[in-house]
């Protein structure tokens, strides 16, 4: 199930509060693909300026696509059953939340440059301001918070350029 972006627009007559731009997708068992997650992030970020949201720098867009891809890949790899992703963009941040059916706390593996795979959570943490895991009785939610910096502010905060 997908909530289309074209049905989400900011009401420009409202100035008292910000209206976040949101997107959601749910995939049945075995149907999720990391490429769909990357495309969804790209579509949301491309659509954002049309709804009054700030255009994000290319580096942030790349970091966001990487985070979504890694989170969905981990859900596919480590959790049986359905999974889903929500994106929420405000003037301050982009949050990427992936839910799955595993109730296990994800733990980053120790650094090993010879190991193939097992680096996804480290990558998500590296490009995010913070990563929050919420365990539930039926699974978990992992949310990556990426700051959104307006272009032309002189020193945009880019996750890939900030130490974590």
C-alpha positions as CSV (number, residue, x, y, z in Angstrom):
1,X,0.0,0.0,0.0
2,X,1.4,3.4,-1.0
3,X,0.2,6.9,-0.1
4,X,0.8,8.9,-3.4
5,X,2.9,12.1,-3.2
6,X,0.6,13.9,-5.6
7,X,-2.2,13.8,-3.0
8,X,0.0,15.6,-0.5
9,X,0.5,19.3,-0.8
10,X,1.1,22.1,1.6
11,X,-1.8,24.4,2.2
12,X,-0.2,27.7,1.4
13,X,-2.9,29.7,3.1
14,X,-1.9,28.3,6.4
15,X,1.0,30.1,8.0
16,X,0.5,29.3,11.6
17,X,2.0,25.9,11.5
18,X,4.2,23.8,9.2
19,X,2.6,20.9,7.3
20,X,5.0,18.0,6.9
21,X,5.3,16.2,3.7
22,X,4.7,12.4,4.2
23,X,5.0,9.2,2.3
24,X,4.3,5.6,3.3
25,X,4.6,2.2,1.8
26,X,4.0,-1.3,3.1
27,X,5.2,-4.5,1.5
28,X,4.0,-8.0,2.0
29,X,6.4,-10.8,2.9
30,X,9.2,-10.9,0.4
31,X,7.9,-8.0,-1.7
32,X,10.1,-5.2,-0.3
33,X,13.1,-4.0,-2.4
34,X,15.8,-1.5,-1.4
35,X,15.6,0.1,-4.9
36,X,11.9,1.0,-4.2
37,X,13.0,2.7,-0.9
38,X,15.7,4.7,-2.8
39,X,13.2,5.7,-5.5
40,X,10.6,6.8,-2.8
41,X,13.1,9.0,-1.1
42,X,14.2,10.5,-4.4
43,X,10.6,11.2,-5.3
44,X,9.7,12.8,-2.0
45,X,12.8,15.1,-2.1
46,X,12.1,16.0,-5.7
47,X,8.5,16.7,-4.9
48,X,9.2,18.7,-1.7
49,X,10.0,22.1,-3.4
50,X,6.7,22.0,-5.3
51,X,4.9,21.9,-1.9
52,X,6.7,24.8,-0.3
53,X,9.4,22.8,1.3
54,X,13.1,23.6,0.9
55,X,15.1,21.8,-1.8
56,X,17.7,19.7,-0.1
57,X,21.4,19.6,-1.1
58,X,22.5,16.7,-3.3
59,X,24.7,15.3,-0.5
60,X,21.7,15.1,1.8
61,X,19.6,13.4,-0.9
62,X,22.3,10.8,-1.4
63,X,22.6,10.2,2.4
64,X,18.8,9.8,2.7
65,X,18.7,7.3,-0.2
66,X,21.5,5.3,1.4
67,X,19.8,5.3,4.8
68,X,16.5,4.1,3.4
69,X,18.1,1.5,1.3
70,X,20.1,0.1,4.2
71,X,17.2,0.1,6.6
72,X,14.9,-1.7,4.1
73,X,17.7,-4.2,3.2
74,X,18.1,-5.0,6.9
75,X,14.3,-5.6,7.3
76,X,14.4,-7.9,4.3
77,X,17.4,-9.8,5.5
78,X,16.8,-10.1,9.2
79,X,13.0,-10.0,9.7
80,X,10.5,-12.5,8.4
81,X,7.2,-11.1,7.1
82,X,5.9,-7.8,6.0
83,X,7.7,-4.5,6.4
84,X,7.1,-0.9,5.6
85,X,8.6,2.6,5.4
86,X,7.4,6.1,6.2
87,X,9.1,9.3,5.2
88,X,8.3,12.6,6.9
89,X,9.9,15.9,5.9
90,X,9.6,19.1,7.9
91,X,11.6,22.3,7.5
92,X,14.0,20.9,10.1
93,X,14.5,17.3,9.3
94,X,13.7,14.2,7.2
95,X,12.8,11.1,9.1
96,X,13.0,7.7,7.6
97,X,11.2,5.0,9.6
98,X,11.3,1.4,8.6
99,X,9.2,-1.2,10.5
100,X,9.5,-4.9,10.4
101,X,8.4,-8.0,12.2
102,X,11.6,-8.8,14.2
103,X,11.5,-8.1,17.9
104,X,15.3,-8.3,18.2
105,X,17.4,-5.2,19.0
106,X,19.7,-4.5,16.0
107,X,23.3,-4.4,17.0
108,X,26.1,-3.0,14.8
109,X,28.8,-5.6,14.0
110,X,32.3,-4.8,14.9
111,X,34.4,-3.1,12.2
112,X,36.0,-5.6,9.8
113,X,37.0,-4.2,6.4
114,X,37.4,-7.8,5.1
115,X,33.7,-8.7,5.9
116,X,31.3,-8.5,3.0
117,X,28.0,-7.1,4.4
118,X,27.1,-6.2,7.9
119,X,27.9,-2.5,7.6
120,X,24.3,-1.2,7.0
121,X,23.5,0.1,10.5
122,X,27.0,1.8,10.7
123,X,26.2,3.5,7.5
124,X,22.8,4.7,8.6
125,X,24.3,6.0,11.8
126,X,27.1,7.8,9.9
127,X,24.7,9.8,7.7
128,X,22.0,10.5,10.3
129,X,21.9,13.0,13.1
130,X,20.4,10.2,15.3
131,X,18.9,6.7,14.9
132,X,16.2,5.6,17.2
133,X,15.0,2.0,17.7
134,X,11.6,1.3,19.2
135,X,10.9,-2.3,20.0
136,X,7.2,-3.4,19.8
137,X,5.5,-6.6,20.7
138,X,5.1,-7.4,17.0
139,X,8.4,-6.0,15.7
140,X,10.3,-2.8,15.7
141,X,10.6,0.7,14.2
142,X,13.9,2.1,13.3
143,X,13.9,5.8,12.6
144,X,16.8,7.7,11.0
145,X,16.8,11.5,11.6
146,X,18.5,13.6,8.9
147,X,18.7,17.4,9.3
148,X,17.4,19.4,6.3
149,X,19.5,22.5,5.6
150,X,18.2,25.3,3.4
151,X,20.4,25.9,0.4
152,X,22.4,29.2,0.4
153,X,22.6,29.6,4.2
154,X,26.4,29.7,4.0
155,X,27.1,26.6,6.1
156,X,24.5,23.9,5.5
157,X,24.6,21.0,8.0
158,X,25.1,17.9,5.9
159,X,25.1,14.6,7.7
160,X,28.0,13.3,5.5
161,X,30.1,16.2,6.6
162,X,29.4,16.1,10.4
163,X,31.2,13.8,12.8
164,X,29.0,11.4,14.7
